[in-house]
């Protein structure tokens, strides 16, 4: 049985390395020594999550609960914890320091060498996730106190970070994928295909070790990564590159993946979160209008206002976030469903079939009232006509899809193009907030933005955004971020857990020494909160740099 200390030592070594090749080699060596049960756990752990993306389990631990547990486990006062937090800005450093002060170094060393196993920590996290009801917080506190009570400083550092999904060691899906391939002599493509089918790198690692990767396939009830589109270079250029295209509206809605098995329906968001309970009318649409016994369908949920036009994206997110009083919210913000793809039907995966065949099968099993309209054409003028219709109806533009394209889970390539009006935006991670002034004094009024550096895995800041935040959004955003505050900074600023992505428009990108990225956004404006995107989908520093290099002279209309 592998100790959690050995995992913590691995993380500590990786944290001190800048290059992905070295990180991959270290992780591969570690994975190769694990047993099957540990392999199910470690890939998620090293990426900073207690559970894989496909899991329904959520830890539900906020910073305040974690700090209280640390205080009770070590005897450190709340003031001591806050002082360390302000000094270091890292909950892991806080945990390591207060645990280290709790015990003499000799005793700490003994405990670290003969203490928690990886599976011990995982089992406690499972208990945290399963806690519910009135005694929920007491149960969570008991298990966190146990973990910190049994850990030494280095173990405590990574237990605390794991509990808040904030590992900070620069390991993402790509490094874990390559490490699994290296550890068990498989290709990265084999590993990635298994991951796209399962959304669980732990399961993929287990199968790779056993030489059974080929067994992994699509299963009803287990979400797969959604195929993504690349931004097209306008209609003429994109059509010249693609030739004939299947043209669909790009709906101003939120992506859904629907799993049907008989009358059992499960719905997953773009981030593969289970949102079935929040969307009862979507469940109803599928039961009434899809004739397949079992199917996995890809589509868009759209909220439409009284004027017949789509409601803002933030209104749709209210539906996806809603856990209670769902029926009342559904009456205020009704949804409609538009299906555009079919990736599994009655026991048969269809991802390797061309789009034209998947569409044919979709039309056979789904009623036309919930099917997205599709036109196959090689005429750019026809595409421009459909584009104008979509924009006129209040949607985002059009999708151009190659009729020959397979369904490539998780891939963003040239088989699908999205054509939208020109407005350069970036999807950036919120890492901090600043309290407002005057009538906005009780709300966060501006937000600090960051972009991930693909070389180091660190989040590098690119400035602040305050424009585009309406009075209604002030309250909603403050509520969203209040439980994500990690530490109060100097004066009005706070550091927040990097979990939320903002889509931000801007006039241009400038070089700047004021921010760690080396860049700053000029006149940034919040477009929307991208609750449908995971952190790994944020725009990288590489993209920021690329936009900076090419921004001069780019003002042509997207459809032309």
C-alpha positions as CSV (number, residue, x, y, z in Angstrom):
1,X,0.0,0.0,0.0
2,X,1.5,3.4,-1.1
3,X,1.7,6.1,1.6
4,X,0.2,9.5,1.0
5,X,3.6,10.9,2.0
6,X,5.2,9.4,-1.1
7,X,2.4,11.1,-3.2
8,X,3.0,14.4,-1.4
9,X,6.8,14.0,-2.1
10,X,6.0,13.4,-5.8
11,X,3.9,16.6,-5.9
12,X,6.6,18.6,-4.1
13,X,9.2,17.5,-6.7
14,X,6.8,18.2,-9.6
15,X,6.0,21.6,-8.2
16,X,9.6,22.6,-8.4
17,X,10.0,21.6,-12.1
18,X,9.1,24.0,-15.0
19,X,9.2,21.6,-17.9
20,X,6.4,19.2,-18.8
21,X,8.8,16.5,-20.1
22,X,10.4,16.1,-16.6
23,X,7.0,16.3,-14.9
24,X,5.7,13.5,-17.2
25,X,8.7,11.3,-16.5
26,X,8.4,11.7,-12.7
27,X,4.7,10.9,-12.8
28,X,5.1,8.0,-15.1
29,X,7.6,6.4,-12.8
30,X,5.3,6.8,-9.8
31,X,2.3,5.4,-11.7
32,X,4.2,2.4,-12.8
33,X,4.6,1.3,-9.1
34,X,0.9,1.6,-8.0
35,X,-1.6,-1.2,-7.7
36,X,-4.9,-1.1,-9.5
37,X,-6.9,0.5,-6.6
38,X,-4.4,3.3,-6.3
39,X,-4.3,3.9,-10.1
40,X,-8.0,4.7,-10.0
41,X,-7.3,7.5,-7.5
42,X,-3.9,9.1,-8.3
43,X,-4.5,10.6,-11.8
44,X,-7.4,12.7,-10.4
45,X,-5.4,13.6,-7.2
46,X,-2.4,14.8,-9.1
47,X,-4.6,17.1,-11.2
48,X,-6.1,18.6,-8.1
49,X,-9.4,16.8,-7.8
50,X,-10.6,14.2,-5.4
51,X,-12.7,12.5,-8.0
52,X,-12.7,12.1,-11.8
53,X,-14.7,14.3,-14.1
54,X,-17.3,11.6,-14.7
55,X,-18.0,11.1,-11.0
56,X,-21.2,12.5,-9.3
57,X,-19.2,13.0,-6.1
58,X,-18.4,16.5,-4.9
59,X,-16.4,17.2,-1.8
60,X,-18.3,20.4,-0.9
61,X,-15.5,21.8,1.2
62,X,-15.2,25.6,1.4
63,X,-12.2,27.6,2.7
64,X,-14.0,28.5,6.0
65,X,-14.7,24.8,6.7
66,X,-11.1,23.9,5.9
67,X,-9.7,26.6,8.2
68,X,-11.9,25.6,11.0
69,X,-10.8,22.0,10.7
70,X,-7.1,23.1,10.7
71,X,-7.7,25.1,13.8
72,X,-9.4,22.3,15.7
73,X,-6.8,19.7,14.5
74,X,-3.7,21.8,15.4
75,X,-4.8,24.3,18.1
76,X,-3.9,27.2,15.8
77,X,-6.1,30.2,16.3
78,X,-8.2,31.6,13.4
79,X,-6.0,34.8,13.6
80,X,-2.8,32.7,13.2
81,X,-4.3,30.9,10.2
82,X,-5.4,34.2,8.5
83,X,-2.0,35.7,9.2
84,X,-0.2,32.8,7.4
85,X,-2.7,32.9,4.6
86,X,-2.1,36.6,4.0
87,X,1.6,36.1,4.0
88,X,1.7,33.1,1.7
89,X,-1.5,33.2,-0.3
90,X,-1.6,29.4,-0.3
91,X,-3.9,27.2,1.8
92,X,-1.3,24.4,1.4
93,X,1.4,26.5,3.0
94,X,-0.9,27.4,5.9
95,X,-1.7,23.7,6.5
96,X,2.0,22.7,6.4
97,X,3.0,25.5,8.8
98,X,0.4,25.0,11.4
99,X,0.8,21.2,11.4
100,X,4.6,21.6,11.6
101,X,4.2,23.9,14.6
102,X,1.9,21.4,16.3
103,X,4.5,18.7,16.7
104,X,8.2,18.5,17.4
105,X,10.2,17.7,14.2
106,X,11.1,14.2,15.4
107,X,7.5,13.2,16.1
108,X,6.4,14.8,12.8
109,X,9.1,12.9,10.9
110,X,7.9,9.6,12.5
111,X,4.3,10.2,11.7
112,X,5.1,11.2,8.1
113,X,7.0,8.0,7.6
114,X,4.3,5.6,8.9
115,X,1.0,7.3,8.5
116,X,-1.8,7.8,5.9
117,X,-2.0,5.8,2.7
118,X,-3.3,7.2,-0.6
119,X,-6.4,5.1,-0.2
120,X,-6.9,6.3,3.4
121,X,-7.1,9.8,2.2
122,X,-9.4,8.8,-0.7
123,X,-11.8,7.0,1.6
124,X,-12.1,10.0,3.9
125,X,-12.8,12.2,0.9
126,X,-15.5,9.8,-0.1
127,X,-17.1,10.2,3.3
128,X,-16.9,14.0,3.0
129,X,-18.7,13.8,-0.4
130,X,-21.4,11.5,0.9
131,X,-22.2,13.7,4.0
132,X,-25.6,15.3,3.7
133,X,-28.4,16.6,5.9
134,X,-28.3,18.7,9.0
135,X,-25.2,17.0,10.4
136,X,-23.3,17.4,7.1
137,X,-20.9,20.1,8.4
138,X,-20.1,18.1,11.5
139,X,-19.3,15.0,9.5
140,X,-17.0,17.0,7.1
141,X,-15.3,18.6,10.0
142,X,-14.7,15.2,11.7
143,X,-13.0,13.7,8.6
144,X,-10.9,16.8,7.9
145,X,-9.7,16.9,11.5
146,X,-8.7,13.3,11.3
147,X,-6.7,13.8,8.1
148,X,-4.9,16.8,9.5
149,X,-4.4,15.1,12.8
150,X,-2.7,12.1,11.2
151,X,-0.6,14.0,8.7
152,X,2.8,15.7,8.8
153,X,3.5,19.1,7.2
154,X,4.1,17.9,3.7
155,X,1.1,15.6,3.6
156,X,-1.1,18.4,5.1
157,X,0.1,20.8,2.3
158,X,-1.4,18.6,-0.4
159,X,-4.5,17.4,1.6
160,X,-5.5,21.0,2.0
161,X,-5.0,21.8,-1.6
162,X,-6.8,18.7,-2.7
163,X,-9.8,19.6,-0.5
164,X,-10.1,22.9,-2.3
165,X,-9.3,21.6,-5.8
166,X,-6.3,23.9,-5.9
167,X,-3.2,21.7,-6.4
168,X,-1.0,24.4,-7.9
169,X,1.7,22.0,-9.3
170,X,1.0,22.5,-13.0
171,X,-0.2,19.1,-14.0
172,X,-3.2,18.8,-16.3
173,X,-4.8,16.2,-18.6
174,X,-2.0,16.3,-21.2
175,X,0.8,15.5,-18.7
176,X,-1.3,12.7,-17.0
177,X,-2.2,11.2,-20.4
178,X,1.4,11.1,-21.5
179,X,2.6,9.8,-18.2
180,X,0.1,6.9,-18.4
181,X,1.3,6.1,-21.9
182,X,4.9,6.2,-20.8
183,X,4.3,4.1,-17.6
184,X,2.6,1.3,-19.4
185,X,4.1,1.4,-22.9
186,X,1.0,2.7,-24.7
187,X,0.6,5.5,-27.2
188,X,-0.8,8.8,-26.1
189,X,-3.5,8.4,-28.8
190,X,-4.7,5.1,-27.2
191,X,-4.8,6.7,-23.8
192,X,-6.6,9.8,-25.0
193,X,-9.2,7.8,-26.8
194,X,-9.9,5.8,-23.6
195,X,-10.2,9.1,-21.7
196,X,-12.5,10.6,-24.2
197,X,-14.8,7.6,-23.8
198,X,-14.8,7.6,-20.0
199,X,-13.7,11.0,-18.7
200,X,-11.8,9.1,-16.1
201,X,-8.0,8.9,-16.4
202,X,-7.8,6.7,-13.3
203,X,-9.9,4.0,-15.1
204,X,-7.8,4.5,-18.2
205,X,-4.5,4.0,-16.2
206,X,-5.9,0.9,-14.6
207,X,-6.8,-0.6,-18.0
208,X,-3.5,0.5,-19.5
209,X,-1.6,-1.4,-16.8
210,X,-3.7,-4.5,-17.4
211,X,-3.2,-4.2,-21.2
212,X,-6.9,-3.8,-21.7
213,X,-7.3,-0.3,-23.0
214,X,-9.2,-1.6,-26.1
215,X,-12.0,-2.6,-23.7
216,X,-12.9,0.9,-23.0
217,X,-15.9,2.1,-24.9
218,X,-18.9,4.4,-24.7
219,X,-21.4,3.5,-22.0
220,X,-24.8,5.0,-21.3
221,X,-24.7,7.0,-18.1
222,X,-21.0,7.8,-18.3
223,X,-20.4,11.2,-20.1
224,X,-18.0,11.5,-23.0
225,X,-16.1,14.6,-24.0
226,X,-18.0,16.8,-26.5
227,X,-16.6,17.5,-29.9
228,X,-15.6,21.2,-30.2
229,X,-15.5,23.7,-33.1
230,X,-12.7,26.0,-34.2
231,X,-13.3,29.6,-35.0
232,X,-13.6,30.0,-38.8
233,X,-11.9,32.6,-40.9
234,X,-15.2,33.9,-42.3
235,X,-17.6,32.2,-44.7
236,X,-15.6,32.4,-47.9
237,X,-12.4,31.2,-46.4
238,X,-14.0,28.5,-44.3
239,X,-16.0,27.2,-47.3
240,X,-13.0,27.2,-49.5
241,X,-11.2,25.0,-46.9
242,X,-14.1,22.7,-46.3
243,X,-15.9,22.5,-49.6
244,X,-19.5,21.3,-49.0
245,X,-20.7,21.9,-45.5
246,X,-23.6,21.0,-43.2
247,X,-24.8,24.4,-42.0
248,X,-26.6,24.8,-38.7
249,X,-27.4,27.8,-36.6
250,X,-25.0,28.4,-33.7
251,X,-27.6,28.7,-31.0
252,X,-27.2,31.1,-28.1
253,X,-27.7,28.5,-25.5
254,X,-25.9,25.9,-23.4
255,X,-24.6,22.6,-24.7
256,X,-26.2,19.4,-23.3
257,X,-25.3,15.7,-23.7
258,X,-28.3,13.5,-23.2
259,X,-28.1,9.8,-22.2
260,X,-31.3,7.7,-22.7
261,X,-31.8,4.2,-21.6
262,X,-35.5,3.3,-21.8
263,X,-37.3,5.9,-19.7
264,X,-34.2,6.7,-17.7
265,X,-32.7,10.0,-18.9
266,X,-29.5,11.7,-17.7
267,X,-28.3,15.1,-18.9
268,X,-24.8,16.4,-18.7
269,X,-23.5,19.9,-19.1
270,X,-20.6,20.9,-21.4
271,X,-18.3,20.4,-18.3
272,X,-19.8,16.9,-18.0
273,X,-21.7,17.8,-14.8
274,X,-24.9,15.9,-14.1
275,X,-27.7,18.5,-14.4
276,X,-30.7,16.2,-15.0
277,X,-32.7,17.4,-11.9
278,X,-32.4,21.0,-13.0
279,X,-33.8,20.5,-16.5
280,X,-37.1,18.5,-16.1
281,X,-38.6,19.8,-19.4
282,X,-35.5,18.6,-21.4
283,X,-36.1,15.2,-19.8
284,X,-39.7,15.4,-21.0
285,X,-38.8,16.4,-24.5
286,X,-36.5,13.4,-24.9
287,X,-39.1,11.0,-23.5
288,X,-41.7,12.3,-25.8
289,X,-39.7,12.8,-29.0
290,X,-36.8,10.3,-29.1
291,X,-37.8,6.8,-30.1
292,X,-34.5,5.0,-29.4
293,X,-34.3,2.5,-26.6
294,X,-30.8,3.7,-25.8
295,X,-29.0,6.7,-27.2
296,X,-26.4,9.5,-26.5
297,X,-27.5,12.7,-28.1
298,X,-25.7,16.1,-28.5
299,X,-27.6,19.3,-28.5
300,X,-28.3,22.8,-27.2
301,X,-30.7,24.0,-24.5
302,X,-32.0,27.4,-25.4
303,X,-34.0,29.8,-23.2
304,X,-36.5,32.0,-25.1
305,X,-38.1,35.2,-23.8
306,X,-41.6,36.5,-24.3
307,X,-40.5,38.3,-27.4
308,X,-39.4,35.0,-29.0
309,X,-35.7,35.8,-28.9
310,X,-33.2,33.8,-26.9
311,X,-32.5,35.0,-23.4
312,X,-29.0,36.0,-22.3
313,X,-26.6,33.2,-21.5
314,X,-26.6,34.1,-17.8
315,X,-30.4,33.3,-17.7
316,X,-29.8,29.8,-19.0
317,X,-27.1,29.3,-16.3
318,X,-29.7,30.0,-13.6
319,X,-31.5,26.9,-14.8
320,X,-28.3,24.8,-14.8
321,X,-27.3,26.0,-11.3
322,X,-30.8,25.5,-9.8
323,X,-31.0,22.7,-7.3
324,X,-34.2,23.7,-5.4
325,X,-37.5,25.1,-6.5
326,X,-36.7,23.9,-10.0
327,X,-40.3,24.0,-11.2
328,X,-40.8,27.6,-10.2
329,X,-37.6,28.6,-12.0
330,X,-38.6,26.6,-15.1
331,X,-41.8,28.6,-15.4
332,X,-39.8,31.9,-15.3
333,X,-37.1,30.6,-17.7
334,X,-38.5,27.9,-19.9
335,X,-36.1,25.9,-22.1
336,X,-36.3,24.4,-25.5
337,X,-34.1,21.6,-27.0
338,X,-32.4,21.4,-30.3
339,X,-30.6,18.2,-31.1
340,X,-27.8,18.1,-33.7
341,X,-25.8,14.9,-33.3
342,X,-26.1,11.3,-32.3
343,X,-23.0,9.5,-31.0
344,X,-24.5,6.2,-29.7
345,X,-27.6,4.3,-30.6
346,X,-29.0,1.0,-29.3
347,X,-25.7,-0.5,-28.2
348,X,-23.6,0.8,-31.1
349,X,-21.1,3.7,-30.8
350,X,-21.4,6.0,-33.9
351,X,-18.4,8.3,-33.3
352,X,-16.5,6.8,-36.2
353,X,-19.4,7.2,-38.6
354,X,-19.4,10.3,-40.8
355,X,-21.7,13.2,-39.8
356,X,-24.1,12.6,-42.7
357,X,-24.7,9.0,-41.4
358,X,-25.1,10.2,-37.8
359,X,-27.6,12.8,-39.0
360,X,-29.6,10.3,-41.0
361,X,-29.8,8.0,-37.9
362,X,-30.7,11.0,-35.7
363,X,-33.6,11.9,-38.0
364,X,-34.9,8.4,-37.8
365,X,-35.2,8.4,-34.0
366,X,-35.9,12.0,-33.1
367,X,-39.0,14.0,-33.9
368,X,-38.4,17.0,-36.2
369,X,-39.7,19.5,-33.6
370,X,-36.5,19.1,-31.5
371,X,-34.0,18.8,-34.4
372,X,-31.7,21.6,-35.3
373,X,-32.3,22.6,-39.0
374,X,-29.4,21.6,-41.2
375,X,-28.6,22.5,-44.8
376,X,-25.8,20.8,-46.8
377,X,-24.4,23.2,-49.4
378,X,-21.2,24.3,-51.1
379,X,-22.6,27.8,-51.9
380,X,-21.1,30.6,-49.7
381,X,-24.0,32.8,-50.5
382,X,-26.4,30.3,-49.1
383,X,-24.3,30.0,-46.0
384,X,-24.3,33.8,-45.7
385,X,-28.1,33.8,-46.0
386,X,-28.4,31.2,-43.1
387,X,-25.9,33.3,-41.1
388,X,-28.0,36.4,-41.4
389,X,-31.2,34.4,-40.4
390,X,-29.4,33.1,-37.3
391,X,-28.1,36.6,-36.3
392,X,-31.5,38.1,-37.0
393,X,-33.2,35.6,-34.7
394,X,-30.8,36.6,-31.9
395,X,-28.4,33.6,-32.1
396,X,-24.6,33.7,-32.4
397,X,-24.0,32.8,-36.0
398,X,-23.6,29.4,-37.8
399,X,-21.7,26.2,-37.6
400,X,-20.1,24.7,-40.6
401,X,-19.5,21.0,-40.3
402,X,-17.8,18.6,-42.7
403,X,-20.4,16.0,-43.8
404,X,-17.6,13.4,-43.7
405,X,-16.4,14.2,-40.2
406,X,-16.4,11.6,-37.5
407,X,-17.4,12.7,-34.0
408,X,-14.0,13.4,-32.2
409,X,-14.7,13.7,-28.5
410,X,-12.8,16.5,-26.9
411,X,-11.2,17.6,-30.2
412,X,-11.3,21.1,-31.6
413,X,-10.3,20.9,-35.3
414,X,-11.1,21.9,-38.8
415,X,-14.0,19.5,-39.2
416,X,-16.3,21.9,-37.4
417,X,-16.0,25.7,-37.8
418,X,-18.0,28.3,-35.9
419,X,-18.7,31.6,-37.7
420,X,-19.6,34.6,-35.5
421,X,-19.5,38.4,-35.7
422,X,-16.1,39.8,-35.1
423,X,-15.5,40.7,-31.4
424,X,-12.3,39.3,-30.1
425,X,-12.7,37.7,-26.7
426,X,-10.7,35.6,-24.3
427,X,-11.8,33.0,-21.8
428,X,-9.9,33.9,-18.7
429,X,-9.7,32.5,-15.1
430,X,-10.8,34.7,-12.2
431,X,-8.1,34.6,-9.5
432,X,-9.1,37.7,-7.4
433,X,-11.7,40.3,-6.7
434,X,-11.9,43.8,-5.3
435,X,-14.7,45.2,-3.2
436,X,-16.6,48.1,-4.8
437,X,-17.1,51.6,-3.5
438,X,-20.1,53.8,-2.7
439,X,-23.4,52.0,-3.5
440,X,-21.3,49.0,-4.6
441,X,-19.4,48.8,-1.4
442,X,-21.1,45.5,-0.3
443,X,-20.4,43.8,-3.7
444,X,-17.3,42.7,-5.5
445,X,-17.0,45.4,-8.2
446,X,-14.0,44.2,-10.2
447,X,-12.2,40.9,-10.9
448,X,-8.6,39.9,-11.5
449,X,-8.0,37.8,-14.5
450,X,-5.4,35.2,-15.4
451,X,-4.3,33.0,-18.3
452,X,-2.6,29.6,-17.8
453,X,1.0,29.3,-19.0
454,X,1.1,25.9,-20.9
455,X,4.8,25.6,-20.1
456,X,4.6,25.9,-16.3
457,X,0.9,25.3,-15.6
458,X,0.8,28.5,-13.5
459,X,-1.9,31.1,-13.8
460,X,-0.4,34.5,-14.9
461,X,-2.5,37.6,-14.4
462,X,-3.5,39.9,-17.3
463,X,-5.3,42.6,-15.4
464,X,-8.8,43.5,-14.0
465,X,-12.3,43.7,-15.5
466,X,-15.1,45.9,-14.0
467,X,-16.9,47.1,-17.1
468,X,-19.9,45.1,-18.4
469,X,-21.1,44.2,-14.9
470,X,-24.7,45.3,-14.4
471,X,-26.3,46.0,-11.0
472,X,-28.1,42.7,-11.2
473,X,-24.9,40.9,-11.9
474,X,-23.1,42.5,-9.0
475,X,-25.3,40.6,-6.6
476,X,-25.1,37.3,-8.5
477,X,-21.3,37.4,-8.9
478,X,-20.7,38.3,-5.3
479,X,-22.9,35.4,-4.2
480,X,-21.0,33.1,-6.7
481,X,-17.5,34.1,-5.4
482,X,-18.2,34.6,-1.7
483,X,-17.5,30.9,-0.9
484,X,-14.4,30.9,-3.2
485,X,-12.5,33.5,-1.2
486,X,-9.2,32.0,-0.2
487,X,-7.5,35.0,1.5
488,X,-8.1,38.7,1.9
489,X,-5.3,40.7,0.4
490,X,-4.2,44.2,1.0
491,X,-7.1,46.7,1.5
492,X,-10.0,45.9,-0.7
493,X,-8.6,42.9,-2.6
494,X,-9.2,39.2,-2.0
495,X,-7.7,36.1,-3.6
496,X,-10.3,33.6,-4.9
497,X,-10.1,30.0,-5.8
498,X,-9.5,29.7,-9.5
499,X,-12.7,28.0,-10.6
500,X,-14.7,30.5,-12.6
501,X,-14.0,31.6,-16.2
502,X,-15.0,35.0,-17.6
503,X,-15.4,35.6,-21.3
504,X,-13.9,39.0,-21.8
505,X,-13.9,41.3,-24.8
506,X,-11.2,44.0,-25.2
507,X,-10.0,46.7,-27.6
508,X,-6.4,45.4,-27.8
509,X,-3.6,43.6,-25.9
510,X,-0.7,45.6,-24.7
511,X,2.7,44.7,-23.3
512,X,2.9,45.4,-19.6
513,X,5.3,44.9,-16.7
514,X,2.5,45.4,-14.2
515,X,1.3,41.8,-14.6
516,X,3.1,38.5,-14.4
517,X,1.9,37.5,-17.9
518,X,3.8,40.4,-19.4
519,X,0.5,41.5,-21.1
520,X,-2.5,43.7,-20.2
521,X,-6.0,44.0,-21.8
522,X,-7.0,47.5,-22.9
523,X,-10.6,48.4,-22.1
524,X,-11.7,44.9,-21.0
525,X,-15.4,44.2,-20.7
526,X,-17.2,41.2,-19.2
527,X,-19.2,39.4,-21.9
528,X,-20.5,36.5,-19.8
529,X,-19.6,34.0,-17.1
530,X,-18.6,30.7,-18.8
531,X,-20.0,28.2,-16.3
532,X,-20.0,25.7,-19.1
533,X,-16.3,25.7,-19.4
534,X,-13.7,23.9,-17.3
535,X,-10.4,25.5,-16.2
536,X,-8.4,23.6,-18.8
537,X,-10.5,25.3,-21.5
538,X,-9.3,28.8,-20.6
539,X,-7.3,30.6,-23.2
540,X,-3.6,30.0,-22.7
541,X,-0.9,32.6,-22.4
542,X,0.2,31.2,-25.8
543,X,-3.0,32.4,-27.3
544,X,-2.7,35.8,-25.6
545,X,0.7,36.2,-27.1
546,X,-0.5,35.1,-30.5
547,X,-3.3,37.6,-30.5
548,X,-0.9,40.4,-29.5
549,X,1.3,39.5,-32.4
550,X,-1.5,39.5,-35.0
551,X,-3.9,42.1,-33.7
552,X,-2.9,44.9,-36.0
553,X,-5.2,45.2,-39.0
554,X,-7.7,42.6,-38.0
555,X,-11.0,44.2,-38.5
556,X,-12.8,42.4,-41.3
557,X,-16.3,41.1,-40.7
558,X,-16.3,37.4,-39.7
559,X,-19.0,36.3,-42.2
560,X,-17.3,37.9,-45.2
